[in-house]
């Protein structure tokens, strides 16, 4: 009798393992949804749609792109945090939404609510200005000008860039006029017309690399920007902060390992695909990389801790009482 029960248990376990393996091998067996937390036409959306096309071929299923803008990508992550479809819905977005967003405002998600399948692009965010400004196109001249001209205007787009500029203003003794804008489409006309002195740009400036209409004053990447190598990084300018952005694919933290691994394989292949490389490096002017789940998770965790320290140094979240 005992032998029979043992045999039954072994067979049952083997069948369970086989079923799990079959399920993993079947993933994906239906269309997937890529949620993008920014509006159509921006650099994130443009990149996402090419990435979706490549993933369709790698995964053998349609990948539908759904734009769900709001709260700097936070609306999309709120949707994802409440999703239970085991990786069939995933988000493509910027790391700052998850590293700084929950620190700046109350959110329905936290860093550990997600798994970070892979990073595929290094962001090229910047502080920019326009042509024919009285301070020229160097950061040092802008700082000197802003000291002598209280009320120099800065266009902000995100909670993170607002913190960065408040930190810089505190370090340099600047009294700036902060102008909130809605994305690159809201920022660009203000800079190009001269209505705002300088601004944050998440990638809009790449469209003006050849014309020179939007000079870069500072790189907000870890290093100098690929398309604007003359602009110093924050660290080179003397500011102890590293807001380097990663564009990353995220899934809920309860997604099965096998599904995450399958998505990661497809994403690694995408970073080697000529179509994705062309749109990312030649049009959006951002470096293509492949960063594993462990690498991305470690980076985001370290950034979150550094932002917490900076908020404490500033005495609170900048703009929270506006």
C-alpha atoms as one frame of an Amber mdcrd trajectory, in Angstrom:
protein
   0.000   0.000   0.000   2.784   2.438   0.966   4.631   1.602  -2.222   1.495
   2.315  -4.220   0.994   5.690  -2.506   4.638   6.621  -3.102   4.364   5.706
  -6.760   1.166   7.722  -7.077   2.823  10.741  -5.458   5.814  10.534  -7.786
   3.604  10.257 -10.843   1.457  13.179  -9.627   4.527  15.354  -9.062   5.892
  14.478 -12.484   2.600  15.343 -14.135   2.460  18.671 -12.276   6.018  19.511
 -13.357   5.260  18.518 -16.921   2.109  20.646 -16.941   4.055  23.626 -15.606
   6.770  23.134 -18.195   4.209  22.846 -20.958   2.504  26.011 -19.743   5.838
  27.856 -19.711   6.706  26.560 -23.164   3.301  27.723 -24.403   3.870  31.303
 -23.279   2.721  33.380 -24.952  -0.298  31.570 -26.339  -2.396  34.689 -26.948
  -1.871  38.367 -27.834   0.055  40.595 -25.442  -0.441  44.213 -24.422   2.360
  46.767 -24.047   1.226  49.721 -21.940   3.033  53.008 -22.573   2.628  55.700
 -19.935   3.083  58.595 -22.346   1.098  60.009 -25.232   1.322  59.020 -28.870
   4.068  60.613 -30.931   6.655  61.105 -28.202  10.030  59.376 -28.184   8.874
  56.658 -25.759   5.830  55.880 -27.898   7.800  55.848 -31.160  10.331  53.462
 -29.681   7.628  51.283 -28.105   5.878  50.686 -31.408   9.025  49.492 -33.138
   9.848  47.344 -30.120   6.349  45.830 -30.270   6.818  44.905 -33.924  10.081
  43.127 -33.154   8.620  41.338 -30.124   5.706  40.073 -32.209   8.155  38.199
 -34.396  10.191  36.936 -31.458   7.190  35.802 -29.409   4.909  34.650 -32.218
   1.931  36.651 -30.962   0.562  40.151 -31.619   1.794  42.851 -29.235  -0.767
  45.640 -28.958   0.468  49.067 -27.819  -1.879  50.959 -25.508  -1.079  54.565
 -24.554  -2.155  55.464 -21.049  -0.545  58.833 -20.264  -0.736  60.625 -16.954
   1.308  61.339 -13.847   4.601  61.007 -15.720   3.928  57.347 -16.500   2.315
  56.657 -13.118  -1.167  55.959 -14.492   0.184  53.110 -16.602   2.049  51.598
 -13.658  -1.065  51.787 -11.489  -2.841  49.738 -14.126   0.017  47.261 -14.269
   0.294  46.847 -10.493  -3.310  45.603 -10.393  -2.867  43.186 -13.283  -2.831
  39.410 -12.798  -2.446  38.016 -16.313   1.039  36.575 -15.773   3.046  38.730
 -18.148   0.571  39.101 -20.986   0.348  42.762 -20.049   3.608  44.635 -19.489
   4.729  48.236 -19.377   7.456  49.955 -21.346   8.572  53.155 -19.749  11.175
  55.204 -17.950  12.847  54.257 -14.705  12.191  57.648 -13.078   8.479  56.792
 -12.878   9.253  54.002 -10.445  12.312  55.380  -8.649  11.151  58.910  -7.879
   7.389  58.854  -8.511   6.399  57.058  -5.286   8.677  59.396  -3.283   7.215
  62.569  -4.778   3.541  61.758  -4.407   1.183  59.101  -3.113   1.007  56.241
  -5.605  -0.785  52.916  -5.814   2.532  51.169  -6.483   6.049  50.872  -5.077
   9.399  49.697  -6.438   8.916  46.107  -5.267   5.489  45.742  -6.894   7.161
  44.933 -10.207   9.794  42.794 -11.848  12.100  44.618 -14.208  12.412  42.195
 -17.098  15.163  44.090 -18.903  16.503  47.517 -19.695  16.852  48.196 -23.417
  17.849  51.856 -23.709  19.836  54.430 -21.794  17.956  57.719 -21.549  19.451
  60.955 -22.850  17.570  63.526 -20.792  19.005  67.012 -20.614  18.655  70.584
 -19.509  18.294  72.665 -22.644  17.900  76.221 -23.863  17.132  78.006 -27.128
  19.071  80.008 -29.667  20.282  83.566 -29.131  19.934  83.628 -25.375  21.819
  86.402 -23.514  23.841  83.733 -21.682  24.807  81.809 -24.809  24.715  78.036
 -24.709  27.033  77.115 -21.818  25.920  75.983 -18.373  28.418  78.196 -16.556
  27.106  81.292 -18.345  23.510  80.349 -17.587  24.273  80.013 -13.866  26.014
  83.393 -13.817  23.120  84.990 -15.697  20.519  83.452 -13.368  22.356  84.729
 -10.286  22.235  88.257 -11.674  18.638  87.931 -12.906  16.263  86.545 -10.265
  13.187  85.101 -11.911  15.082  83.439 -14.745  12.536  80.910 -16.015  12.807
  77.135 -16.086  10.232  74.812 -17.688   9.726  71.588 -15.736   7.993  68.415
 -16.959   8.453  65.835 -14.204   8.662  65.635 -10.432  12.230  64.352 -10.742
  13.541  67.187 -12.908  11.804  69.616 -10.529  13.817  68.138  -7.659  17.039
  68.318  -9.666  16.593  71.994 -10.514  15.634  72.841  -6.919  18.790  71.091
  -5.752  20.890  73.024  -8.272  19.203  76.305  -7.338  20.001  75.670  -3.687
  23.617  74.843  -4.485  24.075  77.894  -6.729  21.929  80.412  -4.854  19.445
  80.914  -7.699  15.907  82.294  -7.484  14.190  80.726 -10.479  10.668  81.034
 -11.825   9.352  77.494 -12.329   7.019  76.961 -15.297   5.166  73.598 -15.347
   4.720  72.063 -18.795   3.071  68.916 -20.130   5.764  66.896 -21.851   8.090
  67.798 -24.671   5.212  69.079 -26.796   4.483  71.665 -24.122   8.100  72.566
 -23.481   9.405  72.967 -27.035   7.297  75.991 -28.109   8.265  77.874 -24.957
  11.972  77.282 -25.547  11.919  77.888 -29.300   9.950  81.133 -28.910  12.150
  82.427 -26.099   9.266  82.602 -23.613  11.243  80.390 -21.211  14.976  80.685
 -20.585  15.849  77.018 -20.097  14.085  73.715 -19.569  14.108  69.991 -18.931
  13.917  67.758 -22.001  13.400  64.008 -21.862  14.344  63.562 -25.498  12.685
  66.310 -27.515  16.056  67.989 -28.035  17.219  65.079 -30.193  14.966  66.395
 -32.969  16.995  69.599 -33.051  20.481  68.063 -32.983  21.174  69.055 -36.586
  19.516  72.490 -36.614  20.990  73.654 -33.309  17.695  75.263 -32.261  17.747
  73.580 -28.861  21.287  73.604 -27.421  21.976  71.243 -24.513  23.381  72.860
 -21.367  23.687  69.775 -19.151  23.465  66.024 -19.645  21.199  64.251 -17.152
  22.549  60.876 -18.221  25.399  59.232 -16.372  27.800  60.382 -19.095  27.744
  63.045 -21.789  25.022  62.673 -24.387  25.798  60.807 -27.586  24.444  63.582
 -29.834  25.616  66.497 -27.671  29.095  65.562 -26.446  30.077  69.143 -25.563
  27.561  69.452 -22.734  28.906  68.317 -19.337  27.149  65.780 -17.145  25.707
  66.764 -13.768  28.693  65.223 -12.020  31.138  67.088 -14.240  29.322  70.311
 -13.403  29.834  69.608  -9.707  26.454  68.225  -8.640  26.401  65.009  -6.616
  23.354  63.411  -8.187  22.903  60.732 -10.844  19.391  60.645 -12.339  20.397
  58.433 -15.270  17.272  56.994 -16.867  16.768  53.473 -18.181  13.933  52.565
 -20.502  12.711  49.284 -19.133  10.042  46.615 -19.529   8.141  45.868 -16.311
   5.675  43.174 -15.243   3.826  42.606 -11.948   5.962  40.911  -9.290   3.766
  37.786  -9.334   4.638  36.980 -12.951   5.972  33.400 -13.313   9.740  33.066
 -13.720   9.385  31.199 -17.011   7.288  33.996 -18.508   9.768  36.642 -17.381
  12.617  34.626 -18.880  10.781  34.281 -22.194  10.132  38.024 -22.366  13.756
  38.715 -21.451  14.982  36.491 -24.286  12.780  38.345 -26.754  13.941  41.722
 -25.466  17.590  40.738 -25.722  16.973  39.749 -29.338  15.224  43.085 -29.919
  18.302  45.004 -28.780  20.193  43.297 -31.599  17.521  43.952 -34.222  18.461
  46.532 -36.872  14.999  48.135 -36.834  15.076  48.796 -33.092  18.674  50.000
 -33.233  17.915  52.351 -36.133  14.885  54.014 -34.526  16.584  54.276 -31.133
  20.118  55.292 -32.022  19.630  57.152 -35.308  16.252  58.818 -34.820  15.810
  59.173 -31.048  19.592  59.345 -30.509  19.650  57.062 -27.453  22.089  54.180
 -26.910  20.679  50.665 -27.157  21.764  48.352 -24.326  20.651  45.114 -22.747
  20.499  45.135 -18.962  19.317  42.005 -17.150  16.621  41.932 -14.488  19.228
  41.791 -11.712  21.192  44.739 -13.144  18.117  46.923 -13.559  16.722  46.053
 -10.126  19.995  46.890  -8.397  20.319  50.208 -10.252  16.750  51.277  -9.490
  17.085  50.338  -5.840  20.275  52.381  -5.479  18.710  55.361  -7.241  15.658
  55.265  -5.011  17.829  55.364  -1.898  19.834  58.305  -3.257  16.638  60.229
  -4.039  15.370  59.633  -0.514  18.584  61.143   0.851  18.326  64.122  -1.480
  14.712  64.814  -0.502  15.784  64.801   3.134  18.617  67.225   2.326  16.168
  69.559   0.562  13.754  69.395   3.493  10.939  67.764   1.538   9.676  67.078
  -1.954  10.094  70.217  -4.134   6.796  71.597  -5.413   4.695  69.554  -2.998
   3.108  72.695  -1.559   2.667  74.556  -4.860
